[in-house]
Amino acid sequence: MATRPAWPPRTRPRITSRPIPRRPSRRQRPPAPTPVRSSLPHRQLPRLRPARARPQLQPPAQRLYPPHLPHRRPRPVPRSPELTQAVAPQTCQVTVHDEYGQPREIAIPAERDLTIYVDKRELVTLMTLGAHPEWLVLGYLRNQRLLRSVDEIESITVDWEVGAAAVKTRHGISAIEDRTARRVVTTGCGQGSVFGGLMDEVDRIELPPEARLRQSDLYAIVRQIRQQDSVYKRSGSVHGCALFRGPELLLFVEDVGRHNAVDTIAGWMWLQDPAAMQGADKAFYTTGRLTSEMVIKSAQMGIPVVVSRSGTTQMGLAVAEQVGLCAIGRATNERFLCFSHPQRLLRDVEPGIEPARAAPTARLAALPA
């Protein structure tokens, strides 16, 4: 007879004195409290979690990025490009012999060449002092109408060891070969050529019609230029240009050519706040003559009044009349000649010059034929 296997003994469940809690049925549950309207402001009411709604995605161009997720925002493009600070000495000492055969040490301007490369493409070579080469390159590209905005430039790197300025743009210059194929030889010293037609965009220039310059401010401009500590006083052989807001001097630049000086000021203006660089209250001063290209560059910068220590040319006068620019020449001490748009000059003072000390040309013109 087979024996039954020894199974573990059966254990009865342990009975405790505490009853097991049971969940009440739906009929035994108390009813949910009815929300009571309160007269308190909305901010003091308890916040109830609203039902989750599926967010509606906006188009990518109009999508708003939350402030707590800065990594999801598009990075803004910086307005100002990265510029080096490659300042070169403006003068150098040389030994000369005077009329008595005696040696002397004098200072002369340190002229040097600077080749501009735009996106690894050679553009032009400028002869300059090297005081502000980055501003010069920036203003040159602006006045040559190769770029419309400073936002298009990413960086400008100047290296005097190789005499080069490397310009890196963000998206390149469209049709740069066609736009730089035609050159106009100008009267500018240190530059000598302008890309494209000289009068191509003159008709598009609009100067502020309400711009005025007081005669007292004109005298203050000439006086500040005369008192300015400059390379010309130490060595000569350079041109100077200055930007004024009324009688206030904003920037003074000297270079071997007057075109380089005005391009440097144009580059500096491009880096400033556009609202502060509006030309209605600005005046431009140059020691060089007012030729057509100088008048066009001043008008492109939005400056309605140009003052020169020298005179003007026939084409320069024609362009000034066309664009509405007030061209003032022969400005020394309290003497000057207004060649175009004299309504922009407000006579608030009388010059302290006697009639006997008038210009010789004026006296000759008054003589009978």
C-alpha distance (Angstrom), angle and dihedral (degrees) to the residues before:
residue distance angle dihedral
M1 . . .
A2 3.76 . .
T3 3.75 117.8 .
R4 3.78 122.1 -130.8
P5 3.80 116.0 -113.7
A6 3.73 116.6 -105.1
W7 3.80 104.1 -103.6
P8 3.76 121.0 -167.9
P9 3.72 111.7 -91.0
R10 3.75 116.4 -98.0
T11 3.78 114.9 -105.7
R12 3.75 121.2 -151.4
P13 3.86 118.1 -135.5
R14 3.72 115.4 -94.5
I15 3.76 112.8 -111.1
T16 3.79 116.7 -145.9
S17 3.71 127.5 -165.0
R18 3.91 94.0 -126.5
P19 3.81 112.5 83.8
I20 3.82 118.4 -128.5
P21 3.84 110.3 -107.8
R22 3.75 114.0 -117.8
R23 3.80 127.7 -157.3
P24 3.79 110.1 -111.0
S25 3.71 117.2 -116.2
R26 3.80 122.7 -107.7
R27 3.77 91.5 -99.7
Q28 3.80 92.2 54.0
R29 3.86 95.0 49.3
P30 3.81 115.8 104.9
P31 3.84 115.8 -113.0
A32 3.83 119.0 -98.7
P33 3.81 114.1 -97.2
T34 3.79 115.7 -101.8
P35 3.86 112.7 -120.6
V36 3.76 110.9 -110.4
R37 3.81 120.3 -144.1
S38 3.76 112.7 -124.3
S39 3.77 131.3 -158.2
L40 3.80 91.8 -140.4
P41 3.79 119.6 110.3
H42 3.75 119.1 -88.3
R43 3.80 92.6 -107.0
Q44 3.83 92.3 61.2
L45 3.81 95.3 50.5
P46 3.79 117.8 98.6
R47 3.75 112.1 -94.9
L48 3.76 114.2 -116.0
R49 3.77 118.9 -157.0
P50 3.80 106.9 -115.3
A51 3.72 122.6 -137.3
R52 3.76 113.5 -86.6
A53 3.78 111.9 -104.9
R54 3.74 124.7 -165.8
P55 3.82 108.8 -105.3
Q56 3.77 116.9 -118.4
L57 3.76 109.9 -128.5
Q58 3.77 116.4 -136.3
P59 3.80 124.2 -142.7
P60 3.82 113.1 -81.1
A61 3.81 92.5 -110.8
Q62 3.82 92.4 54.3
R63 3.80 100.9 33.1
L64 3.78 113.3 129.5
Y65 3.78 115.8 -139.3
P66 3.83 116.7 -145.7
P67 3.80 116.8 -115.7
H68 3.80 93.2 -123.8
L69 3.81 91.4 61.3
P70 3.80 104.5 59.8
H71 3.80 92.2 159.1
R72 3.80 89.8 66.2
R73 3.80 95.0 54.5
P74 3.80 118.6 97.6
R75 3.79 111.1 -107.5
P76 3.81 111.1 -111.9
V77 3.79 115.5 -121.5
P78 3.82 109.2 -115.5
R79 3.78 113.1 -119.6
S80 3.78 98.8 -146.3
P81 3.81 118.6 63.2
E82 3.79 123.1 -131.4
L83 3.80 109.5 -93.0
T84 3.76 132.2 -171.7
Q85 3.81 122.6 -136.6
A86 3.80 100.1 -129.8
V87 3.81 99.9 159.0
A88 3.79 113.8 173.4
P89 3.84 127.9 -162.1
Q90 3.79 110.3 -88.7
T91 3.82 98.0 -152.0
C92 3.79 138.2 31.9
Q93 3.80 132.5 -160.5
V94 3.79 120.2 -114.3
T95 3.80 135.2 173.9
V96 3.81 117.7 -116.8
H97 3.79 135.5 172.2
D98 3.79 120.8 -128.9
E99 3.80 129.3 -146.0
Y100 3.81 89.9 -79.8
G101 3.80 93.1 54.4
Q102 3.79 92.5 -109.4
P103 3.83 118.2 141.4
R104 3.79 117.9 -123.5
E105 3.80 137.5 178.6
I106 3.80 114.6 -125.8
A107 3.82 136.2 164.9
I108 3.80 123.3 -114.5
P109 3.83 129.8 -177.7
A110 3.80 114.4 -86.0
E111 3.80 101.5 -129.2
R112 3.81 115.3 -169.5
D113 3.80 137.0 168.1
L114 3.81 123.6 -112.1
T115 3.81 120.2 -168.8
I116 3.81 115.3 -155.8
Y117 3.81 118.5 -144.2
V118 3.81 118.2 -169.7
D119 3.81 112.0 -162.0
K120 3.84 90.4 -20.2
R121 3.82 91.4 -50.6
E122 3.81 118.6 118.5
L123 3.79 110.8 -122.2
V124 3.81 112.2 168.4
T125 3.80 143.7 -32.8
L126 3.81 119.2 -122.8
M127 3.79 128.4 -164.1
T128 3.80 108.8 -137.6
L129 3.79 146.1 152.5
G130 3.80 91.4 -119.7
A131 3.80 99.1 -129.7
H132 3.83 95.5 131.3
P133 3.82 107.2 4.3
E134 3.82 95.7 163.6
W135 3.81 92.4 54.9
L136 3.79 89.2 45.4
V137 3.80 92.9 54.7
L138 3.79 91.9 45.1
G139 3.79 93.1 49.4
Y140 3.79 92.1 44.9
L141 3.80 91.8 56.5
R142 3.80 89.6 46.6
N143 3.80 97.1 49.5
Q144 3.80 91.6 43.5
R145 3.82 86.6 57.7
L146 3.81 92.0 -127.3
L147 3.82 92.4 127.0
R148 3.78 129.9 35.3
S149 3.79 100.3 -163.4
V150 3.78 138.2 22.2
D151 3.82 87.7 -126.5
E152 3.80 88.4 75.6
I153 3.82 91.8 68.1
E154 3.80 120.2 79.0
S155 3.81 100.8 -178.6
I156 3.81 144.6 -13.4
T157 3.82 117.2 -152.9
V158 3.82 120.7 -172.6
D159 3.81 121.7 -166.1
W160 3.80 116.0 -177.7
E161 3.81 93.1 -170.1
V162 3.80 89.4 72.1
G163 3.83 96.1 21.8
A164 3.80 94.9 -123.5
A165 3.79 138.9 129.6
A166 3.82 115.4 -155.8
V167 3.80 114.6 -155.0
K168 3.80 117.7 -165.4
T169 3.79 116.3 -166.4
R170 3.79 126.8 -162.2
H171 3.80 98.6 -128.9
G172 3.80 104.1 6.0
I173 3.81 128.9 -112.3
S174 3.77 114.0 -72.5
A175 3.82 116.0 -124.1
I176 3.78 92.4 -6.9
E177 3.82 92.0 161.1
D178 3.80 92.7 57.4
R179 3.80 93.9 41.6
T180 3.81 93.6 52.0
A181 3.81 97.8 39.3
R182 3.81 94.7 86.0
R183 3.80 117.6 63.2
V184 3.78 132.2 -175.0
V185 3.80 116.9 -154.7
T186 3.80 108.0 -136.2
T187 3.78 136.4 -170.9
G188 3.79 92.5 -106.0
C189 3.78 117.8 127.7
G190 3.79 113.4 -136.3
Q191 3.81 93.4 16.7
G192 3.78 114.0 42.3
S193 3.81 104.1 176.7
V194 3.78 142.3 63.1
F195 3.79 124.3 -159.1
G196 3.80 117.1 -122.5
G197 3.78 127.4 -2.7
L198 3.76 115.0 -23.6
M199 3.82 93.7 -139.8
D200 3.81 98.8 35.3
E201 3.81 98.0 112.0
V202 3.79 102.7 22.4
D203 3.80 92.0 106.1
R204 3.81 90.8 58.3
I205 3.81 94.5 56.7
E206 3.81 113.7 106.2
L207 3.79 119.2 -175.7
P208 3.82 121.6 -164.3
P209 3.81 106.6 -91.7
E210 3.81 93.9 -151.6
A211 3.82 95.0 58.0
R212 3.81 114.0 122.9
L213 3.81 137.2 173.2
R214 3.79 122.3 -153.3
Q215 3.76 118.1 -133.1
S216 3.79 90.6 -128.3
D217 3.82 89.1 56.7
L218 3.80 89.2 50.5
Y219 3.81 90.1 55.6
A220 3.83 89.5 48.3
I221 3.83 90.6 51.9
V222 3.80 93.1 52.2
R223 3.81 91.1 45.7
Q224 3.82 93.2 51.5
I225 3.80 91.9 49.5
R226 3.79 90.4 51.2
Q227 3.81 91.6 51.0
Q228 3.81 95.4 42.6
D229 3.80 116.6 118.4
S230 3.78 101.5 -124.3
V231 3.77 145.1 165.3
Y232 3.80 87.9 -114.8
K233 3.81 90.9 65.9
R234 3.82 91.3 51.4
S235 3.79 101.4 39.8
G236 3.82 111.3 -3.1
S237 3.83 122.2 -152.3
V238 3.84 95.3 98.2
H239 3.79 137.6 100.9
G240 3.78 125.2 -130.4
C241 3.81 133.0 -152.7
A242 3.78 130.0 -176.8
L243 3.80 138.6 -172.0
F244 3.80 119.3 -142.1
R245 3.79 135.6 -171.8
G246 3.76 99.3 -154.5
P247 3.83 104.2 -53.6
E248 3.85 92.1 -21.3
L249 3.81 116.4 106.0
L250 3.81 111.2 -135.8
L251 3.80 102.5 173.0
F252 3.81 137.2 -3.6
V253 3.82 120.0 -165.0
E254 3.80 132.4 178.7
D255 3.80 128.7 -165.8
V256 3.77 141.6 154.5
G257 3.81 89.7 -97.3
R258 3.76 129.7 38.9
H259 3.82 90.2 -134.9
N260 3.78 90.5 59.1
A261 3.79 90.3 50.8
V262 3.81 94.3 50.9
D263 3.83 91.2 44.7
T264 3.81 89.7 53.1
I265 3.80 90.7 53.4
A266 3.80 90.2 47.0
G267 3.80 90.4 53.1
W268 3.80 91.7 48.9
M269 3.81 91.0 50.4
W270 3.80 90.3 51.7
L271 3.81 90.3 59.1
Q272 3.81 94.5 52.0
D273 3.80 130.3 81.6
P274 3.83 106.9 -70.2
A275 3.82 91.4 -140.6
A276 3.81 91.1 56.2
M277 3.81 93.2 46.2
Q278 3.79 97.2 59.3
G279 3.80 107.7 134.7
A280 3.80 100.4 -135.8
D281 3.82 92.2 98.0
K282 3.82 97.9 30.1
A283 3.80 132.4 103.6
F284 3.79 127.9 -170.8
Y285 3.81 124.6 -146.0
T286 3.79 127.1 -164.9
T287 3.77 133.9 173.9
G288 3.82 91.2 -147.1
R289 3.77 130.9 79.2
L290 3.80 121.4 -81.1
T291 3.78 102.5 -112.4
S292 3.80 124.3 168.6
E293 3.81 94.7 -93.4
M294 3.81 91.9 49.4
V295 3.80 91.0 51.5
I296 3.81 91.8 47.0
K297 3.81 92.8 50.4
S298 3.81 91.8 49.2
A299 3.80 90.6 49.6
Q300 3.82 91.3 48.2
M301 3.80 87.8 56.0
G302 3.82 88.8 54.9
I303 3.82 95.0 -115.0
P304 3.83 111.8 143.5
V305 3.84 99.1 -170.2
V306 3.82 124.8 55.4
V307 3.80 123.7 -176.8
S308 3.80 123.8 -164.7
R309 3.75 134.6 -175.7
S310 3.80 87.0 -147.0
G311 3.80 130.7 47.6
T312 3.79 136.3 -96.7
T313 3.78 138.7 -108.5
Q314 3.79 131.4 -122.4
M315 3.81 94.3 -104.7
G316 3.78 91.6 43.2
L317 3.79 89.7 54.1
A318 3.80 91.9 47.5
V319 3.80 92.0 52.6
A320 3.82 91.6 46.8
E321 3.80 90.5 52.5
Q322 3.80 91.1 48.2
V323 3.82 98.3 50.2
G324 3.82 96.0 37.7
L325 3.80 97.2 -110.9
C326 3.80 122.2 155.2
A327 3.81 106.5 -132.6
I328 3.82 114.6 -163.9
G329 3.80 118.9 -175.5
R330 3.81 140.2 174.9
A331 3.82 88.2 38.0
T332 3.81 107.2 171.1
N333 3.80 125.0 144.0
E334 3.82 103.1 -37.0
R335 3.79 97.4 -24.8
F336 3.80 124.2 97.9
L337 3.80 142.6 143.7
C338 3.80 121.3 -134.9
F339 3.81 107.3 -148.5
S340 3.82 101.5 179.1
H341 3.81 140.6 19.4
P342 3.81 98.9 5.5
Q343 3.82 90.2 -179.4
R344 3.81 88.1 80.1
L345 3.82 90.1 64.1
L346 3.83 114.7 79.8
R347 3.78 114.7 -155.7
D348 3.80 103.8 -143.5
V349 3.83 96.6 148.5
E350 3.76 136.5 38.0
P351 3.81 118.6 -125.0
G352 3.78 114.7 -111.5
I353 3.81 94.4 -134.9
E354 3.77 122.6 119.4
P355 3.84 117.2 -125.6
A356 3.83 90.3 -121.0
R357 3.83 89.0 63.4
A358 3.78 93.7 57.2
A359 3.78 121.4 135.2
P360 3.83 114.8 -76.6
T361 3.80 91.4 -124.1
A362 3.80 90.0 57.4
R363 3.81 91.6 51.1
L364 3.77 91.8 49.0
A365 3.77 91.3 49.0
A366 3.81 90.2 53.7
L367 3.82 93.0 55.5
P368 3.83 117.2 99.1
A369 3.78 115.6 -103.2
